[in-house]
Amino acid sequence: MHVNFEKYSIEQTYINIDDAKDYFSKLLNLSNKQVEIIDTARIRKLTTQNVTKYFLCGKTKGLEARQEYEKQIDEKLASSILQKRTLGKVFKNRYVVFYEGYKFEFDNYTDRNLTVCEVEVNPSNDNLKQIEQILTSHFKLKIKNITNDQNFKNANLAK
């Protein structure tokens, strides 16, 4: 089986939310109300084909549907933010595969024996069976739905 994919090396450093609030307000132009519902803050270092980019990211609370805010920042600002309190890191290689109209994001964590796949399921979940069929038949994977399992959230894996 030949599969075309994009590969990214990702280092995500989780930061104290209180240290990031001003950055979310100023860089992302978020209101105080929007900033208050962000419960996870991180700096993502993304490398592909020898090009490295940095992003300030915030996510709201939730299991299945979470609002995510993201802004590309320069290395100097990323380093400055990371001088504050950090809460942990995850290291992973992401392989993005497009197949049958779906975007599959396979994250292989390089610091542990773990690979997960994220695929967007429509709100009514009526495409879940088709996605599971692709994962088991085309990609030949054994699957377990970890959507609602807090143990597999990146912020928890970083601790």
CNS distance restraints for C-alpha pairs under 8 A (distance, minus, plus):
assign (resid   3 and name CA) (resid  97 and name CA) 7.41 0.50 0.50
assign (resid   4 and name CA) (resid  97 and name CA) 6.54 0.50 0.50
assign (resid   4 and name CA) (resid  98 and name CA) 7.82 0.50 0.50
assign (resid   5 and name CA) (resid  95 and name CA) 6.12 0.50 0.50
assign (resid   5 and name CA) (resid  96 and name CA) 5.35 0.50 0.50
assign (resid   5 and name CA) (resid  97 and name CA) 4.78 0.50 0.50
assign (resid   5 and name CA) (resid  98 and name CA) 7.38 0.50 0.50
assign (resid   6 and name CA) (resid  94 and name CA) 7.91 0.50 0.50
assign (resid   6 and name CA) (resid  95 and name CA) 5.53 0.50 0.50
assign (resid   6 and name CA) (resid  96 and name CA) 5.08 0.50 0.50
assign (resid   6 and name CA) (resid  97 and name CA) 6.84 0.50 0.50
assign (resid   7 and name CA) (resid  48 and name CA) 6.61 0.50 0.50
assign (resid   7 and name CA) (resid  93 and name CA) 6.84 0.50 0.50
assign (resid   7 and name CA) (resid  94 and name CA) 5.60 0.50 0.50
assign (resid   7 and name CA) (resid  95 and name CA) 4.62 0.50 0.50
assign (resid   7 and name CA) (resid  96 and name CA) 6.52 0.50 0.50
assign (resid   8 and name CA) (resid  46 and name CA) 6.48 0.50 0.50
assign (resid   8 and name CA) (resid  47 and name CA) 5.66 0.50 0.50
assign (resid   8 and name CA) (resid  48 and name CA) 4.97 0.50 0.50
assign (resid   8 and name CA) (resid  93 and name CA) 5.61 0.50 0.50
assign (resid   8 and name CA) (resid  94 and name CA) 5.04 0.50 0.50
assign (resid   8 and name CA) (resid  95 and name CA) 6.57 0.50 0.50
assign (resid   9 and name CA) (resid  46 and name CA) 5.80 0.50 0.50
assign (resid   9 and name CA) (resid  47 and name CA) 5.08 0.50 0.50
assign (resid   9 and name CA) (resid  48 and name CA) 6.47 0.50 0.50
assign (resid   9 and name CA) (resid  91 and name CA) 7.72 0.50 0.50
assign (resid   9 and name CA) (resid  92 and name CA) 6.08 0.50 0.50
assign (resid   9 and name CA) (resid  93 and name CA) 4.53 0.50 0.50
assign (resid   9 and name CA) (resid  94 and name CA) 6.33 0.50 0.50
assign (resid  10 and name CA) (resid  44 and name CA) 6.76 0.50 0.50
assign (resid  10 and name CA) (resid  45 and name CA) 5.68 0.50 0.50
assign (resid  10 and name CA) (resid  46 and name CA) 4.78 0.50 0.50
assign (resid  10 and name CA) (resid  47 and name CA) 6.50 0.50 0.50
assign (resid  10 and name CA) (resid  91 and name CA) 5.85 0.50 0.50
assign (resid  10 and name CA) (resid  92 and name CA) 5.30 0.50 0.50
assign (resid  10 and name CA) (resid  93 and name CA) 5.96 0.50 0.50
assign (resid  10 and name CA) (resid  94 and name CA) 7.17 0.50 0.50
assign (resid  11 and name CA) (resid  44 and name CA) 5.83 0.50 0.50
assign (resid  11 and name CA) (resid  45 and name CA) 5.10 0.50 0.50
assign (resid  11 and name CA) (resid  46 and name CA) 6.71 0.50 0.50
assign (resid  11 and name CA) (resid  89 and name CA) 6.91 0.50 0.50
assign (resid  11 and name CA) (resid  90 and name CA) 5.87 0.50 0.50
assign (resid  11 and name CA) (resid  91 and name CA) 4.71 0.50 0.50
assign (resid  11 and name CA) (resid  92 and name CA) 6.64 0.50 0.50
assign (resid  12 and name CA) (resid  42 and name CA) 6.41 0.50 0.50
assign (resid  12 and name CA) (resid  43 and name CA) 5.73 0.50 0.50
assign (resid  12 and name CA) (resid  44 and name CA) 4.48 0.50 0.50
assign (resid  12 and name CA) (resid  45 and name CA) 6.28 0.50 0.50
assign (resid  12 and name CA) (resid  89 and name CA) 5.44 0.50 0.50
assign (resid  12 and name CA) (resid  90 and name CA) 5.35 0.50 0.50
assign (resid  12 and name CA) (resid  91 and name CA) 6.61 0.50 0.50
assign (resid  13 and name CA) (resid  42 and name CA) 5.37 0.50 0.50
assign (resid  13 and name CA) (resid  43 and name CA) 5.27 0.50 0.50
assign (resid  13 and name CA) (resid  44 and name CA) 6.50 0.50 0.50
assign (resid  13 and name CA) (resid  82 and name CA) 7.91 0.50 0.50
assign (resid  13 and name CA) (resid  86 and name CA) 6.84 0.50 0.50
assign (resid  13 and name CA) (resid  87 and name CA) 7.30 0.50 0.50
assign (resid  13 and name CA) (resid  88 and name CA) 5.86 0.50 0.50
assign (resid  13 and name CA) (resid  89 and name CA) 4.42 0.50 0.50
assign (resid  13 and name CA) (resid  90 and name CA) 6.78 0.50 0.50
assign (resid  13 and name CA) (resid 158 and name CA) 7.82 0.50 0.50
assign (resid  14 and name CA) (resid  40 and name CA) 7.54 0.50 0.50
assign (resid  14 and name CA) (resid  41 and name CA) 5.86 0.50 0.50
assign (resid  14 and name CA) (resid  42 and name CA) 4.17 0.50 0.50
assign (resid  14 and name CA) (resid  43 and name CA) 6.51 0.50 0.50
assign (resid  14 and name CA) (resid  86 and name CA) 5.76 0.50 0.50
assign (resid  14 and name CA) (resid  87 and name CA) 5.19 0.50 0.50
assign (resid  14 and name CA) (resid  88 and name CA) 5.51 0.50 0.50
assign (resid  14 and name CA) (resid  89 and name CA) 6.16 0.50 0.50
assign (resid  14 and name CA) (resid 155 and name CA) 6.76 0.50 0.50
assign (resid  14 and name CA) (resid 158 and name CA) 7.40 0.50 0.50
assign (resid  15 and name CA) (resid  19 and name CA) 7.23 0.50 0.50
assign (resid  15 and name CA) (resid  20 and name CA) 7.30 0.50 0.50
assign (resid  15 and name CA) (resid  40 and name CA) 7.93 0.50 0.50
assign (resid  15 and name CA) (resid  41 and name CA) 5.55 0.50 0.50
assign (resid  15 and name CA) (resid  42 and name CA) 5.33 0.50 0.50
assign (resid  15 and name CA) (resid  43 and name CA) 7.47 0.50 0.50
assign (resid  15 and name CA) (resid  82 and name CA) 7.36 0.50 0.50
assign (resid  15 and name CA) (resid  84 and name CA) 7.64 0.50 0.50
assign (resid  15 and name CA) (resid  85 and name CA) 6.07 0.50 0.50
assign (resid  15 and name CA) (resid  86 and name CA) 4.42 0.50 0.50
assign (resid  15 and name CA) (resid  87 and name CA) 5.47 0.50 0.50
assign (resid  15 and name CA) (resid  88 and name CA) 7.70 0.50 0.50
assign (resid  16 and name CA) (resid  20 and name CA) 6.72 0.50 0.50
assign (resid  16 and name CA) (resid  41 and name CA) 6.77 0.50 0.50
assign (resid  16 and name CA) (resid  85 and name CA) 5.94 0.50 0.50
assign (resid  16 and name CA) (resid  86 and name CA) 6.23 0.50 0.50
assign (resid  16 and name CA) (resid  87 and name CA) 6.67 0.50 0.50
assign (resid  17 and name CA) (resid  21 and name CA) 6.31 0.50 0.50
assign (resid  17 and name CA) (resid  38 and name CA) 7.82 0.50 0.50
assign (resid  17 and name CA) (resid  39 and name CA) 6.66 0.50 0.50
assign (resid  17 and name CA) (resid  40 and name CA) 6.41 0.50 0.50
assign (resid  17 and name CA) (resid  41 and name CA) 5.54 0.50 0.50
assign (resid  19 and name CA) (resid  84 and name CA) 7.13 0.50 0.50
assign (resid  19 and name CA) (resid  85 and name CA) 7.60 0.50 0.50
assign (resid  20 and name CA) (resid  24 and name CA) 6.35 0.50 0.50
assign (resid  20 and name CA) (resid  41 and name CA) 6.78 0.50 0.50
assign (resid  20 and name CA) (resid  81 and name CA) 7.85 0.50 0.50
assign (resid  21 and name CA) (resid  25 and name CA) 6.34 0.50 0.50
assign (resid  21 and name CA) (resid  35 and name CA) 6.41 0.50 0.50
assign (resid  22 and name CA) (resid  26 and name CA) 6.11 0.50 0.50
assign (resid  23 and name CA) (resid  27 and name CA) 5.51 0.50 0.50
assign (resid  23 and name CA) (resid  28 and name CA) 7.38 0.50 0.50
assign (resid  24 and name CA) (resid  28 and name CA) 5.16 0.50 0.50
assign (resid  24 and name CA) (resid  29 and name CA) 6.83 0.50 0.50
assign (resid  24 and name CA) (resid  30 and name CA) 6.23 0.50 0.50
assign (resid  24 and name CA) (resid  35 and name CA) 6.64 0.50 0.50
assign (resid  24 and name CA) (resid  58 and name CA) 7.82 0.50 0.50
assign (resid  25 and name CA) (resid  29 and name CA) 5.06 0.50 0.50
assign (resid  25 and name CA) (resid  30 and name CA) 4.77 0.50 0.50
assign (resid  25 and name CA) (resid  31 and name CA) 6.39 0.50 0.50
assign (resid  25 and name CA) (resid  32 and name CA) 7.12 0.50 0.50
assign (resid  25 and name CA) (resid  35 and name CA) 6.86 0.50 0.50
assign (resid  26 and name CA) (resid  30 and name CA) 7.34 0.50 0.50
assign (resid  27 and name CA) (resid  71 and name CA) 7.22 0.50 0.50
assign (resid  28 and name CA) (resid  69 and name CA) 7.55 0.50 0.50
assign (resid  28 and name CA) (resid  70 and name CA) 7.52 0.50 0.50
assign (resid  28 and name CA) (resid  71 and name CA) 6.60 0.50 0.50
assign (resid  30 and name CA) (resid  34 and name CA) 5.84 0.50 0.50
assign (resid  30 and name CA) (resid  35 and name CA) 6.26 0.50 0.50
assign (resid  31 and name CA) (resid  35 and name CA) 6.24 0.50 0.50
assign (resid  32 and name CA) (resid  36 and name CA) 6.09 0.50 0.50
assign (resid  33 and name CA) (resid  37 and name CA) 6.85 0.50 0.50
assign (resid  34 and name CA) (resid  38 and name CA) 6.99 0.50 0.50
assign (resid  37 and name CA) (resid  60 and name CA) 5.56 0.50 0.50
assign (resid  37 and name CA) (resid  61 and name CA) 6.95 0.50 0.50
assign (resid  38 and name CA) (resid  58 and name CA) 6.07 0.50 0.50
assign (resid  38 and name CA) (resid  59 and name CA) 5.32 0.50 0.50
assign (resid  38 and name CA) (resid  60 and name CA) 4.19 0.50 0.50
assign (resid  38 and name CA) (resid  61 and name CA) 6.68 0.50 0.50
assign (resid  39 and name CA) (resid  58 and name CA) 7.37 0.50 0.50
assign (resid  39 and name CA) (resid  59 and name CA) 6.17 0.50 0.50
assign (resid  39 and name CA) (resid  60 and name CA) 5.35 0.50 0.50
assign (resid  39 and name CA) (resid  61 and name CA) 5.84 0.50 0.50
assign (resid  40 and name CA) (resid  58 and name CA) 5.50 0.50 0.50
assign (resid  40 and name CA) (resid  59 and name CA) 5.17 0.50 0.50
assign (resid  40 and name CA) (resid  60 and name CA) 6.71 0.50 0.50
assign (resid  40 and name CA) (resid  61 and name CA) 7.81 0.50 0.50
assign (resid  40 and name CA) (resid 155 and name CA) 7.37 0.50 0.50
assign (resid  41 and name CA) (resid  56 and name CA) 7.60 0.50 0.50
assign (resid  41 and name CA) (resid  57 and name CA) 5.77 0.50 0.50
assign (resid  41 and name CA) (resid  58 and name CA) 4.52 0.50 0.50
assign (resid  41 and name CA) (resid  59 and name CA) 6.71 0.50 0.50
assign (resid  42 and name CA) (resid  56 and name CA) 6.14 0.50 0.50
assign (resid  42 and name CA) (resid  57 and name CA) 5.31 0.50 0.50
assign (resid  42 and name CA) (resid  58 and name CA) 6.50 0.50 0.50
assign (resid  43 and name CA) (resid  54 and name CA) 6.84 0.50 0.50
assign (resid  43 and name CA) (resid  55 and name CA) 5.61 0.50 0.50
assign (resid  43 and name CA) (resid  56 and name CA) 4.87 0.50 0.50
assign (resid  43 and name CA) (resid  57 and name CA) 6.14 0.50 0.50
assign (resid  43 and name CA) (resid  78 and name CA) 6.83 0.50 0.50
assign (resid  43 and name CA) (resid  82 and name CA) 7.79 0.50 0.50
assign (resid  44 and name CA) (resid  54 and name CA) 5.63 0.50 0.50
assign (resid  44 and name CA) (resid  55 and name CA) 5.09 0.50 0.50
assign (resid  44 and name CA) (resid  56 and name CA) 6.58 0.50 0.50
assign (resid  44 and name CA) (resid  57 and name CA) 7.16 0.50 0.50
assign (resid  45 and name CA) (resid  52 and name CA) 6.82 0.50 0.50
assign (resid  45 and name CA) (resid  53 and name CA) 5.87 0.50 0.50
assign (resid  45 and name CA) (resid  54 and name CA) 4.68 0.50 0.50
assign (resid  45 and name CA) (resid  55 and name CA) 6.63 0.50 0.50
assign (resid  46 and name CA) (resid  52 and name CA) 5.57 0.50 0.50
assign (resid  46 and name CA) (resid  53 and name CA) 5.27 0.50 0.50
assign (resid  46 and name CA) (resid  54 and name CA) 6.28 0.50 0.50
assign (resid  47 and name CA) (resid  51 and name CA) 5.45 0.50 0.50
assign (resid  47 and name CA) (resid  52 and name CA) 4.29 0.50 0.50
assign (resid  47 and name CA) (resid  53 and name CA) 6.43 0.50 0.50
assign (resid  48 and name CA) (resid  52 and name CA) 6.64 0.50 0.50
assign (resid  53 and name CA) (resid  72 and name CA) 7.18 0.50 0.50
assign (resid  53 and name CA) (resid  73 and name CA) 7.68 0.50 0.50
assign (resid  53 and name CA) (resid  74 and name CA) 7.42 0.50 0.50
assign (resid  53 and name CA) (resid  75 and name CA) 7.63 0.50 0.50
assign (resid  54 and name CA) (resid  72 and name CA) 5.71 0.50 0.50
assign (resid  54 and name CA) (resid  73 and name CA) 5.48 0.50 0.50
assign (resid  54 and name CA) (resid  74 and name CA) 6.18 0.50 0.50
assign (resid  54 and name CA) (resid  75 and name CA) 6.33 0.50 0.50
assign (resid  54 and name CA) (resid  78 and name CA) 6.69 0.50 0.50
assign (resid  55 and name CA) (resid  70 and name CA) 6.38 0.50 0.50
assign (resid  55 and name CA) (resid  71 and name CA) 5.37 0.50 0.50
assign (resid  55 and name CA) (resid  72 and name CA) 4.24 0.50 0.50
assign (resid  55 and name CA) (resid  73 and name CA) 5.41 0.50 0.50
assign (resid  55 and name CA) (resid  78 and name CA) 7.74 0.50 0.50
assign (resid  56 and name CA) (resid  70 and name CA) 5.62 0.50 0.50
assign (resid  56 and name CA) (resid  71 and name CA) 5.33 0.50 0.50
assign (resid  56 and name CA) (resid  72 and name CA) 6.35 0.50 0.50
assign (resid  56 and name CA) (resid  73 and name CA) 6.64 0.50 0.50
assign (resid  56 and name CA) (resid  78 and name CA) 7.70 0.50 0.50
assign (resid  57 and name CA) (resid  68 and name CA) 7.14 0.50 0.50
assign (resid  57 and name CA) (resid  69 and name CA) 5.56 0.50 0.50
assign (resid  57 and name CA) (resid  70 and name CA) 4.39 0.50 0.50
assign (resid  57 and name CA) (resid  71 and name CA) 6.65 0.50 0.50
assign (resid  58 and name CA) (resid  68 and name CA) 5.76 0.50 0.50
assign (resid  58 and name CA) (resid  69 and name CA) 5.10 0.50 0.50
assign (resid  58 and name CA) (resid  70 and name CA) 6.49 0.50 0.50
assign (resid  59 and name CA) (resid  66 and name CA) 6.47 0.50 0.50
assign (resid  59 and name CA) (resid  67 and name CA) 5.72 0.50 0.50
assign (resid  59 and name CA) (resid  68 and name CA) 4.49 0.50 0.50
assign (resid  59 and name CA) (resid  69 and name CA) 6.33 0.50 0.50
assign (resid  60 and name CA) (resid  66 and name CA) 5.53 0.50 0.50
assign (resid  60 and name CA) (resid  67 and name CA) 5.39 0.50 0.50
assign (resid  60 and name CA) (resid  68 and name CA) 6.60 0.50 0.50
assign (resid  61 and name CA) (resid  66 and name CA) 6.29 0.50 0.50
assign (resid  62 and name CA) (resid  66 and name CA) 5.44 0.50 0.50
assign (resid  63 and name CA) (resid 147 and name CA) 6.85 0.50 0.50
assign (resid  63 and name CA) (resid 148 and name CA) 5.59 0.50 0.50
assign (resid  63 and name CA) (resid 150 and name CA) 7.94 0.50 0.50
assign (resid  64 and name CA) (resid 147 and name CA) 6.33 0.50 0.50
assign (resid  64 and name CA) (resid 148 and name CA) 6.78 0.50 0.50
assign (resid  73 and name CA) (resid  77 and name CA) 6.55 0.50 0.50
assign (resid  73 and name CA) (resid  78 and name CA) 6.70 0.50 0.50
assign (resid  74 and name CA) (resid  78 and name CA) 6.32 0.50 0.50
assign (resid  75 and name CA) (resid  79 and name CA) 6.06 0.50 0.50
assign (resid  76 and name CA) (resid  80 and name CA) 6.22 0.50 0.50
assign (resid  77 and name CA) (resid  81 and name CA) 6.18 0.50 0.50
assign (resid  78 and name CA) (resid  82 and name CA) 6.15 0.50 0.50
assign (resid  79 and name CA) (resid  83 and name CA) 6.37 0.50 0.50
assign (resid  80 and name CA) (resid  84 and name CA) 7.52 0.50 0.50
assign (resid  82 and name CA) (resid  86 and name CA) 6.64 0.50 0.50
assign (resid  87 and name CA) (resid 158 and name CA) 7.41 0.50 0.50
assign (resid  87 and name CA) (resid 159 and name CA) 6.71 0.50 0.50
assign (resid  88 and name CA) (resid 155 and name CA) 7.80 0.50 0.50
assign (resid  88 and name CA) (resid 158 and name CA) 4.65 0.50 0.50
assign (resid  88 and name CA) (resid 159 and name CA) 5.17 0.50 0.50
assign (resid  89 and name CA) (resid 157 and name CA) 7.99 0.50 0.50
assign (resid  89 and name CA) (resid 158 and name CA) 4.58 0.50 0.50
assign (resid  89 and name CA) (resid 159 and name CA) 7.27 0.50 0.50
assign (resid  90 and name CA) (resid 109 and name CA) 7.38 0.50 0.50
assign (resid  90 and name CA) (resid 111 and name CA) 7.59 0.50 0.50
assign (resid  90 and name CA) (resid 154 and name CA) 7.01 0.50 0.50
assign (resid  90 and name CA) (resid 157 and name CA) 6.79 0.50 0.50
assign (resid  90 and name CA) (resid 158 and name CA) 5.08 0.50 0.50
assign (resid  91 and name CA) (resid 109 and name CA) 5.79 0.50 0.50
assign (resid  91 and name CA) (resid 110 and name CA) 5.73 0.50 0.50
assign (resid  91 and name CA) (resid 111 and name CA) 6.36 0.50 0.50
assign (resid  92 and name CA) (resid 107 and name CA) 6.10 0.50 0.50
assign (resid  92 and name CA) (resid 108 and name CA) 5.28 0.50 0.50
assign (resid  92 and name CA) (resid 109 and name CA) 4.11 0.50 0.50
assign (resid  92 and name CA) (resid 110 and name CA) 5.19 0.50 0.50
assign (resid  92 and name CA) (resid 111 and name CA) 7.66 0.50 0.50
assign (resid  93 and name CA) (resid 107 and name CA) 5.72 0.50 0.50
assign (resid  93 and name CA) (resid 108 and name CA) 5.19 0.50 0.50
assign (resid  93 and name CA) (resid 109 and name CA) 6.48 0.50 0.50
assign (resid  93 and name CA) (resid 110 and name CA) 7.04 0.50 0.50
assign (resid  94 and name CA) (resid 105 and name CA) 6.46 0.50 0.50
assign (resid  94 and name CA) (resid 106 and name CA) 5.53 0.50 0.50
assign (resid  94 and name CA) (resid 107 and name CA) 4.50 0.50 0.50
assign (resid  94 and name CA) (resid 108 and name CA) 6.33 0.50 0.50
assign (resid  95 and name CA) (resid 105 and name CA) 5.80 0.50 0.50
assign (resid  95 and name CA) (resid 106 and name CA) 5.09 0.50 0.50
assign (resid  95 and name CA) (resid 107 and name CA) 6.51 0.50 0.50
assign (resid  96 and name CA) (resid 103 and name CA) 6.84 0.50 0.50
assign (resid  96 and name CA) (resid 104 and name CA) 5.71 0.50 0.50
assign (resid  96 and name CA) (resid 105 and name CA) 4.61 0.50 0.50
assign (resid  96 and name CA) (resid 106 and name CA) 6.35 0.50 0.50
assign (resid  97 and name CA) (resid 103 and name CA) 5.86 0.50 0.50
assign (resid  97 and name CA) (resid 104 and name CA) 5.11 0.50 0.50
assign (resid  97 and name CA) (resid 105 and name CA) 6.50 0.50 0.50
assign (resid  97 and name CA) (resid 106 and name CA) 7.97 0.50 0.50
assign (resid  98 and name CA) (resid 102 and name CA) 5.64 0.50 0.50
assign (resid  98 and name CA) (resid 103 and name CA) 4.64 0.50 0.50
assign (resid  98 and name CA) (resid 104 and name CA) 6.18 0.50 0.50
assign (resid  99 and name CA) (resid 103 and name CA) 6.62 0.50 0.50
assign (resid  99 and name CA) (resid 104 and name CA) 7.59 0.50 0.50
assign (resid 102 and name CA) (resid 119 and name CA) 7.18 0.50 0.50
assign (resid 102 and name CA) (resid 120 and name CA) 7.76 0.50 0.50
assign (resid 103 and name CA) (resid 119 and name CA) 6.17 0.50 0.50
assign (resid 103 and name CA) (resid 120 and name CA) 7.52 0.50 0.50
assign (resid 104 and name CA) (resid 117 and name CA) 6.47 0.50 0.50
assign (resid 104 and name CA) (resid 118 and name CA) 5.95 0.50 0.50
assign (resid 104 and name CA) (resid 119 and name CA) 5.15 0.50 0.50
assign (resid 105 and name CA) (resid 117 and name CA) 5.34 0.50 0.50
assign (resid 105 and name CA) (resid 118 and name CA) 5.11 0.50 0.50
assign (resid 105 and name CA) (resid 119 and name CA) 6.58 0.50 0.50
assign (resid 106 and name CA) (resid 115 and name CA) 6.73 0.50 0.50
assign (resid 106 and name CA) (resid 116 and name CA) 5.66 0.50 0.50
assign (resid 106 and name CA) (resid 117 and name CA) 4.29 0.50 0.50
assign (resid 106 and name CA) (resid 118 and name CA) 6.54 0.50 0.50
assign (resid 107 and name CA) (resid 115 and name CA) 5.42 0.50 0.50
assign (resid 107 and name CA) (resid 116 and name CA) 5.28 0.50 0.50
assign (resid 107 and name CA) (resid 117 and name CA) 6.16 0.50 0.50
assign (resid 108 and name CA) (resid 114 and name CA) 6.08 0.50 0.50
assign (resid 108 and name CA) (resid 115 and name CA) 4.34 0.50 0.50
assign (resid 108 and name CA) (resid 116 and name CA) 6.71 0.50 0.50
assign (resid 109 and name CA) (resid 113 and name CA) 6.76 0.50 0.50
assign (resid 109 and name CA) (resid 114 and name CA) 5.53 0.50 0.50
assign (resid 109 and name CA) (resid 115 and name CA) 6.14 0.50 0.50
assign (resid 110 and name CA) (resid 114 and name CA) 7.98 0.50 0.50
assign (resid 119 and name CA) (resid 131 and name CA) 7.85 0.50 0.50
assign (resid 121 and name CA) (resid 125 and name CA) 5.84 0.50 0.50
assign (resid 121 and name CA) (resid 126 and name CA) 7.98 0.50 0.50
assign (resid 121 and name CA) (resid 127 and name CA) 6.34 0.50 0.50
assign (resid 121 and name CA) (resid 128 and name CA) 6.17 0.50 0.50
assign (resid 122 and name CA) (resid 126 and name CA) 6.95 0.50 0.50
assign (resid 122 and name CA) (resid 127 and name CA) 6.60 0.50 0.50
assign (resid 127 and name CA) (resid 131 and name CA) 6.33 0.50 0.50
assign (resid 128 and name CA) (resid 132 and name CA) 6.15 0.50 0.50
assign (resid 129 and name CA) (resid 133 and name CA) 6.08 0.50 0.50
assign (resid 130 and name CA) (resid 134 and name CA) 6.30 0.50 0.50
assign (resid 131 and name CA) (resid 135 and name CA) 6.26 0.50 0.50
assign (resid 132 and name CA) (resid 136 and name CA) 6.15 0.50 0.50
assign (resid 132 and name CA) (resid 143 and name CA) 7.64 0.50 0.50
assign (resid 133 and name CA) (resid 137 and name CA) 5.68 0.50 0.50
assign (resid 133 and name CA) (resid 138 and name CA) 7.63 0.50 0.50
assign (resid 134 and name CA) (resid 138 and name CA) 5.04 0.50 0.50
assign (resid 134 and name CA) (resid 139 and name CA) 6.58 0.50 0.50
assign (resid 135 and name CA) (resid 139 and name CA) 5.00 0.50 0.50
assign (resid 135 and name CA) (resid 140 and name CA) 6.28 0.50 0.50
assign (resid 135 and name CA) (resid 141 and name CA) 5.70 0.50 0.50
assign (resid 135 and name CA) (resid 142 and name CA) 7.80 0.50 0.50
assign (resid 135 and name CA) (resid 143 and name CA) 7.44 0.50 0.50
assign (resid 136 and name CA) (resid 140 and name CA) 4.63 0.50 0.50
assign (resid 136 and name CA) (resid 141 and name CA) 4.75 0.50 0.50
assign (resid 136 and name CA) (resid 142 and name CA) 6.17 0.50 0.50
assign (resid 136 and name CA) (resid 143 and name CA) 7.21 0.50 0.50
assign (resid 137 and name CA) (resid 141 and name CA) 7.50 0.50 0.50
assign (resid 146 and name CA) (resid 152 and name CA) 6.90 0.50 0.50
assign (resid 149 and name CA) (resid 153 and name CA) 7.41 0.50 0.50
assign (resid 150 and name CA) (resid 156 and name CA) 7.18 0.50 0.50
assign (resid 151 and name CA) (resid 156 and name CA) 6.08 0.50 0.50
assign (resid 151 and name CA) (resid 157 and name CA) 6.90 0.50 0.50
assign (resid 152 and name CA) (resid 156 and name CA) 6.77 0.50 0.50
assign (resid 152 and name CA) (resid 157 and name CA) 6.35 0.50 0.50
assign (resid 153 and name CA) (resid 157 and name CA) 6.27 0.50 0.50
assign (resid 154 and name CA) (resid 158 and name CA) 6.07 0.50 0.50
assign (resid 155 and name CA) (resid 159 and name CA) 6.96 0.50 0.50
